[in-house]
Amino acid sequence: MSGTSLDGLDIVYVKFTQDESWSFDIIYSKTYKYEDSVAKLLIDLSNKSLEEIKEIDIHYSYKLAEILSQFINQFSIDRIDFISSHGHTAIHDPSNAITYQIGNLPILSKKINKDVICDFRVQDVKLGGQGAPLVPVGEKYLFREYDSFINLGGFANISKYQNNKLIAYDICPVNIILNNLSKKIGKDYDDKGSMALSGKTIIDLSKELDKLEYYKSIPPKTLGVEWVDKNLIPLINKFIDHPIENLLNTFSNHIATQIANNLNNIEKVLVTGGGAYNDYLINMIRTRTNCKIIIPSNNIIEFKEALIFAFLGVLRHQNINNCYSSVTGASKDHCSGKIFLSKV
């Protein structure tokens, strides 16, 4: 799994068991930080032409196979039913029926000599869906004790039940902005939100952020890098002369407000993703809502999405629906994912 925050490649080796319900055991897990050359390619993907992206896709797929082989060898893994790969999103524009995740080529299967299940979003977009979020299906099966789920990665996304139907959508950008601001003063990220804590809210920016049209639209809806580049970066740049601490404070409080606005009538929320380590952000969310915010173990915080994309592969392998129309807006529930066999 590789997300928009570009932290690196998350890999888990996980065993799933089905008795009366599904359970899991994460046996090994590791994040492989991207080399600077790879990170530079990924950060600028949205500005590339389709032909350039296809070239990068080949390069990235070889790199992915190399890192996967390293993981398998490092942990001396000898039993693998298949590899389930999300890849890395290059283009996500469902309004124009386009989504493209690099790292989902047959190269993976051939180089590692294992079956690969991948490319989970394309079929959903073809069926009129958003192609995202896909994680809620895994949450339904694997984390039954919670009422709602929020992942704080490049974007904040939420899944919850509404009128007895599972729905999910992106709330707002998170680390894609916070990390970008931190990098302007030589930091990879705002550790525990300490810089945001020391800053002050820029009232005019806060008001303009809250007016963004996306927040008025109803689900299903998703966000992408393209939306950030078009709608958010120009807005923040109007205030770029302010201290970075103030910009971080303002955007952190904006995130907290938008998340709280989506937690009405919810009792127990599981929060994961890198943003769960941002103490300032979590405290700001808690001050704005009465629901119980649960921060799980580090392994779940960091690897829940990789875990669930492994599980989506299991559902695809067993031909069980892994995309719900109530979540993505597709014309029907369906079972998505390409299967590349190592021996044909």
C-alpha positions in Angstrom: 0.0 0.0 0.0 1.3 3.4 -0.9 -0.7 6.5 0.0 -0.8 10.2 -1.0 1.3 11.3 2.0 4.3 9.5 0.4 5.5 8.1 3.7 6.7 5.0 1.8 5.6 1.6 0.9 3.6 -0.2 3.6 3.8 -4.0 3.5 2.2 -6.6 5.8 2.3 -10.3 5.9 -1.0 -11.3 7.4 -3.0 -14.5 8.1 -6.8 -14.4 7.8 -9.1 -16.9 9.5 -12.8 -17.4 8.9 -14.8 -19.1 11.6 -18.1 -17.5 12.5 -16.5 -14.3 11.5 -13.3 -13.1 10.0 -10.2 -12.4 12.1 -6.6 -11.5 11.3 -3.0 -11.8 12.6 -0.4 -9.3 11.3 2.7 -11.5 11.4 5.2 -9.1 9.9 4.9 -5.4 8.9 7.3 -2.8 7.6 7.3 0.6 5.9 10.0 1.0 3.3 10.9 4.7 2.8 11.1 5.7 -0.8 14.4 6.7 -2.3 14.5 10.4 -3.2 14.4 9.6 -6.9 11.2 7.5 -6.5 9.6 10.0 -4.2 10.3 12.8 -6.7 8.6 10.9 -9.4 5.5 10.2 -7.3 5.1 13.7 -5.9 4.7 15.1 -9.4 2.6 12.4 -11.0 -0.6 14.6 -11.3 1.3 16.9 -13.6 2.5 14.2 -16.0 0.9 13.1 -19.3 -0.7 9.7 -19.6 2.2 8.5 -21.7 4.7 9.6 -19.1 2.7 8.0 -16.3 2.7 4.7 -18.2 6.5 4.8 -18.4 6.7 5.6 -14.7 4.3 2.7 -14.1 6.8 0.2 -15.6 9.7 1.7 -13.5 7.6 1.7 -10.3 6.3 -1.9 -10.8 9.9 -3.1 -11.0 10.8 -1.1 -7.9 7.7 -2.5 -6.1 8.8 -6.1 -7.1 12.3 -5.3 -5.7 11.0 -4.1 -2.4 8.5 -7.0 -2.0 11.3 -9.5 -2.7 13.4 -7.7 0.0 10.5 -8.0 2.5 10.0 -11.7 1.7 13.7 -12.4 2.1 14.1 -10.2 5.2 11.4 -12.2 7.1 12.2 -15.6 5.5 8.6 -16.0 4.3 8.0 -19.3 2.6 4.2 -19.5 2.4 2.3 -16.9 0.3 -1.1 -17.6 -1.1 -0.9 -14.4 -3.1 0.2 -10.8 -3.0 -2.5 -8.1 -2.9 -1.4 -4.8 -4.2 -3.0 -1.4 -4.1 -0.2 0.4 -5.9 0.1 4.1 -5.9 -2.6 6.5 -7.2 -1.4 8.5 -10.2 -4.7 9.9 -11.5 -8.1 9.8 -9.6 -10.8 11.8 -11.4 -14.0 9.7 -11.2 -16.2 12.6 -12.5 -14.5 11.9 -15.8 -14.5 8.1 -15.3 -10.7 8.0 -14.8 -8.6 6.3 -12.2 -5.1 5.0 -12.6 -2.9 3.3 -9.9 0.7 2.5 -10.9 2.3 -0.7 -9.7 -0.5 -3.0 -10.8 1.2 -4.6 -13.8 1.8 -8.3 -14.6 5.5 -7.5 -14.0 4.9 -8.0 -10.2 3.7 -11.6 -10.7 6.5 -12.5 -13.1 9.3 -10.9 -11.1 8.3 -12.4 -7.8 6.8 -15.6 -9.1 3.7 -15.3 -7.0 0.0 -14.8 -7.9 -1.0 -11.1 -7.6 -4.4 -9.6 -7.0 -4.5 -5.8 -7.7 -6.1 -2.8 -9.4 -9.2 -2.7 -7.2 -10.5 0.7 -8.2 -10.9 0.7 -12.0 -14.0 -1.6 -12.2 -15.9 0.5 -9.7 -15.3 3.7 -11.7 -16.4 1.9 -14.9 -19.7 1.1 -13.0 -20.2 4.8 -12.2 -18.6 4.8 -8.7 -16.0 6.9 -7.1 -13.5 4.0 -7.0 -13.0 5.0 -3.4 -13.0 4.6 -0.5 -12.6 0.8 -0.5 -11.4 0.3 3.0 -14.9 0.3 4.7 -15.7 -3.2 3.4 -12.7 -4.5 5.3 -13.6 -2.5 8.4 -17.1 -4.0 8.4 -15.6 -7.6 8.5 -12.5 -7.0 10.6 -13.3 -4.2 13.1 -16.9 -4.9 14.1 -16.7 -3.4 17.6 -16.6 0.2 16.4 -19.4 2.5 15.1 -17.2 4.6 12.8 -13.7 4.8 11.4 -11.5 7.7 10.4 -8.2 7.4 8.7 -5.9 10.4 8.9 -3.5 10.0 5.9 -3.0 12.3 3.0 -6.7 12.9 3.3 -9.2 12.2 6.2 -11.8 9.7 5.2 -14.6 8.3 7.3 -16.9 5.3 7.1 -20.1 4.9 9.2 -23.6 3.6 9.0 -26.4 5.9 7.9 -30.0 4.6 7.6 -28.6 1.1 8.2 -26.3 1.4 5.1 -22.6 1.5 5.1 -21.4 4.8 3.6 -17.9 6.3 3.3 -16.2 9.4 1.8 -13.3 11.7 2.1 -13.7 14.6 4.6 -10.8 16.9 3.9 -7.1 17.0 3.1 -4.7 16.3 6.1 -1.1 15.3 5.7 -0.9 16.2 2.1 -1.1 19.8 3.3 0.5 19.6 6.8 3.6 17.8 5.4 3.8 20.2 2.5 3.8 23.2 4.9 6.3 21.5 7.2 8.7 20.9 4.3 8.9 24.6 3.7 11.0 25.0 6.8 13.0 21.8 6.4 10.8 19.3 8.4 9.3 16.2 6.9 6.2 16.6 9.1 5.0 18.4 12.2 6.0 16.0 14.9 3.0 15.5 17.3 1.6 18.8 16.0 4.1 20.7 18.1 4.5 23.5 15.5 0.8 23.8 15.1 0.4 24.0 18.9 2.8 27.0 19.0 1.0 28.8 16.2 -2.0 31.1 16.1 -5.1 30.7 13.9 -5.3 33.0 10.8 -9.0 33.9 11.0 -9.4 35.0 7.4 -7.8 31.8 6.0 -9.9 29.7 8.4 -13.1 31.3 7.1 -12.1 30.8 3.4 -11.2 27.2 4.0 -14.6 26.4 5.6 -16.4 27.9 2.5 -14.9 25.4 0.1 -17.7 23.9 -2.0 -16.6 20.3 -1.5 -17.8 20.4 2.2 -21.4 21.2 1.0 -21.6 18.3 -1.4 -23.2 15.0 -0.2 -21.6 11.5 -0.4 -20.4 9.6 -2.2 -17.5 11.9 -2.8 -13.7 11.7 -2.9 -10.7 14.0 -3.0 -7.5 13.8 -5.0 -4.3 15.6 -5.5 -5.8 17.4 -8.6 -8.5 18.9 -6.3 -5.9 20.1 -3.8 -3.7 21.7 -6.6 -6.7 23.5 -8.0 -8.7 24.5 -5.0 -6.5 24.5 -1.9 -2.9 25.4 -2.8 -3.8 28.8 -4.4 -5.9 29.6 -1.3 -3.1 28.8 1.1 -0.6 30.6 -1.0 -2.6 33.8 -0.5 -1.5 33.6 3.2 2.0 32.1 2.6 3.8 35.2 4.1 2.4 34.2 7.6 4.6 32.0 9.8 4.4 28.3 9.0 3.4 27.7 12.6 0.3 29.8 12.1 -0.6 28.1 8.8 -0.2 24.7 10.5 -2.3 25.8 13.4 -5.0 27.1 11.1 -5.2 24.1 8.9 -5.0 21.6 11.8 -8.0 23.4 13.4 -9.8 23.3 10.0 -9.3 19.6 9.8 -10.6 19.1 13.4 -13.7 21.2 12.6 -14.5 19.3 9.4 -14.1 15.9 11.1 -16.2 16.9 14.0 -18.9 18.1 11.6 -19.1 14.5 10.3 -19.3 12.7 13.7 -22.9 13.5 14.7 -24.7 10.7 16.6 -21.6 8.5 16.7 -20.4 6.9 20.0 -17.1 5.1 19.3 -14.6 6.0 16.5 -11.4 4.2 15.6 -8.8 6.7 14.3 -5.8 5.4 12.3 -3.2 6.7 9.8 -0.2 8.8 10.4 -2.3 11.7 11.7 -3.2 9.6 14.7 0.2 10.5 16.1 -0.5 14.2 15.8 -1.4 15.0 19.4 -2.5 18.5 18.7 -4.9 17.5 15.9 -6.4 14.6 18.0 -6.9 17.0 21.0 -8.6 19.5 18.7 -10.9 16.9 17.4 -11.8 15.7 20.9 -12.6 19.3 22.0 -15.2 19.5 19.2 -17.1 16.3 19.6 -18.6 14.2 22.4 -17.9 10.8 20.8 -15.2 8.5 22.1 -12.0 8.8 20.0 -10.0 5.5 20.1 -6.3 5.4 19.1 -5.3 1.7 18.6 -1.9 0.1 18.7 0.9 1.4 16.4 0.6 -1.6 14.2 -3.0 -0.9 13.4 -2.4 2.9 13.1 0.3 2.4 10.5 -0.8 -0.7 8.6 -4.6 -0.8 8.7 -5.0 0.2 5.1 -2.4 -2.3 3.9 -4.1 -5.0 6.1 -7.5 -4.2 4.5 -6.2 -4.2 0.9 -4.8 -7.7 1.7 -8.3 -8.6 2.8 -9.9 -7.1 -0.3 -7.7 -9.6 -2.2 -9.0 -12.4 -0.1 -12.6 -11.4 -0.9 -11.7 -11.2 -4.6 -10.0 -14.6 -4.4 -13.2 -16.1 -3.0 -15.4 -14.1 -5.4 -17.2 -12.2 -2.5 -18.2 -8.6 -3.2 -15.5 -6.2 -2.0 -17.0 -2.9 -3.3 -20.4 -1.6 -2.1 -22.5 0.7 -4.1 -23.7 2.5 -0.9 -20.1 3.5 -0.3 -18.8 4.4 -3.8 -22.0 5.2 -5.7 -21.4 2.5 -8.3 -24.5 1.0 -10.0 -24.2 -2.2 -8.0 -22.2 -4.1 -5.4 -19.4 -6.0 -7.1 -16.2 -8.0 -6.7 -13.2 -6.0 -8.0 -9.6 -6.7 -8.7 -7.4 -8.1 -11.5 -5.7 -11.5 -10.9 -2.3 -12.2 -12.4 -1.2 -15.8 -12.1 2.5 -16.6 -11.8 2.1 -19.7 -13.9 -0.3 -19.6 -16.8 
